[in-house]
Amino acid sequence: MSQLYNASQLTHPEFQEYIMEEATNDVSTYFKERVVAMATHLSLTNETIHKVWYSNQGWHTLPSALSASSNILLRYYTNSTGYKITANNHPLPRNTIEKTVKTQQNTDVFFLMIFIAMAASFVAASFVTFIVTEKTSKAKHIQFVSGVDSVVYWSATFCWDFINYLVPATLIFILICAFDLDYFNDDLGAVCLSLIMFGLSVLPFVYLLSFAFTSAVIAYAVIALLLMIISLAMIIAVFIVNLLNEDDIFVIMHHIFLLFPTYAFPQALFDITMNYNNRKTCLSSARAQLTCVSRSTEYVDNVVTWSRPGIGVHCFYMFMEFVVYSLLVFLIEEGFFIRYVIGRPVTNAFVAKEGEDSDVQQERQKVFDLTEDEIADKSLVVKDLTKVYRTTGMTAVDHLNFAIPKAECFGLLGVNGAGKTTTFGMLTGELGISDGTAYMYGYNIQTNIKQVQQRLGYCPQFDALVETLTGREMLRMFARLRGIPSYMIEEVVKSVVDQLNLANWADKLCGTYSGGNKRKLSTAMALVGDPPIVFLDEPTSGMDPTSRRFLWNTLSALLNSGRSIVLTSHSMEECEALCTRLVIMVNGQLKCIGSIQHLKSRFGQGYTVMMKISSQPPQQQNGHTNPGYDSTIYDGAQPSNNQLAPPPGSLAKSSSMQNLALATNTVKEFMNKHFEGAYLIEERQGLLQYQIINNELRWSQMFGTLEENASSLGIIDYSVSQTSLEQVFINFAKFQHAEERIVNKGCCSCACF
C-alpha cells in the first residue's frame, strides 16, 4: 500500500531536492511505496499551475497519477465528494513505421515457422524407413535382378510416397482453413502450392540421404534430428540477420539455405504472412503508403511472384531441387560416380602362378583360351574376378577363374568370410568389380548388366522378402517383373507353389513364415520365370530334413530341364546330392576344383574304417569254435568267500562291460599291428572309427584282413570308405584367416556404394 506524505511547505525546486534526498538510501523501495506526487504553485503571471509526479516502476502509474490529481482538484474546487472523474487507459494506435517494424519482428509467426520446420523434418524422415529396409534386406536388389529398371523403381517409389505425403499435407491445409488465419485467408492458393512443392522436393532429397544408411531405425532418427537442427539453425540465423538489417548477408544466406526443402517451405509461409501484414499496413491510407515508399517497405499484390516477399523464388528452388536431387538419385543408383582406378591392366594372356593347384591352374588356362563363341555357349564364365575393398584394402575375392557349361550345378564351398557371397554380389550386379570380369551367356556383366540380370534368378543368403505381402503376392509381383503375360501368372505362381510345397502358407503374410518357409519362398522367387541360370546362396539353411529333401528334388528336376545352378552351402550332403562340380574357397581364392569323387580321390587322406564290437564274443560261429574265445578272459573269475555278493543282475552287466573293454583293446592292438598309419578318431560304447593314412594300402588288402579276423575279434559289422567330402573341406578350411587377407595397396580398385 502506498502511504500519504505531506510536503506542503516545500517550494517546487525544494520538492525535487527533497525527493532526490529521500530516494538516495533505497531507490527501488522508495519509488514502489511513493507512486504519485502533486504540487500547486503560481507562475510569474499569477497563473495556478498543478504539477503531477509519478513513479515509473509500475505499468499504469501515469494514468493513475492523472486520475488521482484530477479527482483531488475536483473535490477541492467543488468542495463535495459527490463528484468523481473516471480515467480509462488505452495505448495510442501505432503509426506506419511501428507497424512495419512489428511485422518484421513478429514472434508469433516466427514460432510458427519453428514448429512447421520441426514437423516438416519428421515428415521427411518418415519416408526413408521402407527404402532402407528394402536395401538392407536386398529386396530392392532382387527386384533389379528380376528386371526392374532404376528409373522405374524410383519413379514408382516417388509416386507412392507422394500420394502418402498428400494425406498429412491435406490435413495441414484443412487446419489452416479451419483456424481462419487472416494472413493466410487471402493466399490459400499460395499455401497449397507451397505444400505441393515441398512434397516434390523433399522426397528425392530424402532418397539421396538414404544411400548413407544401412539401418532403417538409425536412418529415421538421424535424418529427423539432423534436418530439424539444421532447419532451426538456418531459420533463426536468417531471422536475426534480418532484424539487424544486414541485407547483403541476408540475401546470401537466404539463397544458400533455400537448397534445403525443410527451410524453403517454412520460409515461404513466413513470407506469405509478412507480405500480408505489409500490404495491409501500407494500403491502410495514402499517408501510410507514402511512409512505406519512403522506408522501402516491400509488398506484392500477388504473393506467387519472384520479388520479395513473394514466394516465387522458394517455389522455383523447390522445383529445381526435385529435378536435381532426382537426377542424382538415378545417377548414384546406376553407379555413374564410381571411378575405376587402373593399377594393373586386365590381360588375356595366361600366366602361371606359383603354388597354385594344378586343377585350378588348368581351369584358369581353359578360361583364358576360350573364344567369344565358346564364351557365349557357356552359362557362366568368370575371368580373373577380383574384389578389393577400398576403405580397408582387403582382397575379398582374389582372381577367380572358372567356366560353367549349361545344365551343370556348380558348388562354391567355404567357411564364412571365404568370399562366396561377395562373388555372388559381383555376379548379380550388387557390388562393383575391382578387376577382371565375367560373362553370362556371352554378355559381359560390366557392360551389359541389364541383359545379364534378365537371365538369372537369385536367392540371397538372407531372405529378401517384403513382410507385409503374402507369399502368393510376392510370387505374382516377381512374375510380372519377369515379363510373364498376365493370363499365365496365376498358373506359373501355382506351379512354383506346388513345386516347393508352399500351398498351406501361400496366402499368409511373409513376416509370419518360419525360417524354413522363408527360404523356400526366396528360392521360389528365384525360380519364377524359368531363368536359364540360378544363383542360390545357402538355400536350405534353416530347413527341416523333409523340406530340404523336397527342395533337392526340385533342383534336380531343374537341372534335368537344361538350366544351370550356382550353389553355396555348408551342407556336404547337399553338395554331394546336387553338385556336378564344386570348388573350395579359402581367403577369396580357389584352392581346388573338380567333381566330388575327384576331390575325394585327390585330396582325401587314406580311408575311414568304422567297426562295431560285440560285448559278448560267441563261443561258436558258423559251426566252428571261435579261436579268439578264452574262458579265462571272457567268463571272469568267481567272487571269493570274503567278497560281498553283488546285487542280482549286476554281475552279468559288469561282466558284459569288462568283456567289451577287453574286446575293444584287442581290436585296437590288431589295428595298430596290421595297418600302418592307422589312428583312432573316435571311440564310443564299442564303436570305433579309424583314419588310415597309407597310400600303399589297397582296398582288397583292407577288406581281406578285416573279413578274416572279424569273427575272432568279435566285430559285429564294419565299413571301409574313402575320406568324406567334409574331411576334405576341413583340411582346406583350417587355412582360412580373415585377418590375414591380402592387402592391396594401389592396384585396381573402385569406390563402392
Protein Blocks (a to p, Z undefined) as FASTA:
>chain_A
ZZdddffkbcfklmmmmmmmmmmmmmmlmmmmmmbdcdddddfkopacddddddfkbfkl
mmmmmmmmmmmmmmmmnopakbccddddddddddfklmmmmmmmmmklmmmmmmmmmmmm
mmmmmmmmmmmmmmmnommmmmmmnopafklmmmmmmmmmmmmmmmmmmmmmmmmmmnop
aklmmmmmmmmmmmmmmmmmmmmmmmmmmmmpcbfklmmmmmmmmmmmmmmmmmmmmmmm
mmnopaklmmmmmmmmmmpmklmmmmmmmmmmmmmmmmmmmmmpmklmmmmmmnopacdf
blbbfbdcbfklmmmmmmmmmmmmmmmmmmmmnommpccddfbdcdfbdcddehiafklm
mmmmmmmmpcfklmmmpmbdcehiacddfklopafbghiaddddehiacdddddehilpm
mmmmmmnomaccfbgcddeehiafklmmmmmmmmcccddfbdcddfkbcfklmmmmmmmm
nopafklmmmmmmmmmmmnopmlmmmpcfklpcfklmmmmmmmmmmgopiabdcdehklg
oiafklmmmmmmmmmmmmmnopacddddfbfklmmmmmmbdcddeehiafbgcdfklmmm
mmpghjaddddddfbdcfbgghiacfkbcfklmnopaddfkbccddehklmmmmmmmmmm
mmmmmmmmmmmmmmghiacfbdcehiacdddddfkbcfklmmmmmmmmmmmnopabdcdd
dddfklmmmmmmmmpcfklcccdehiacdddZZ
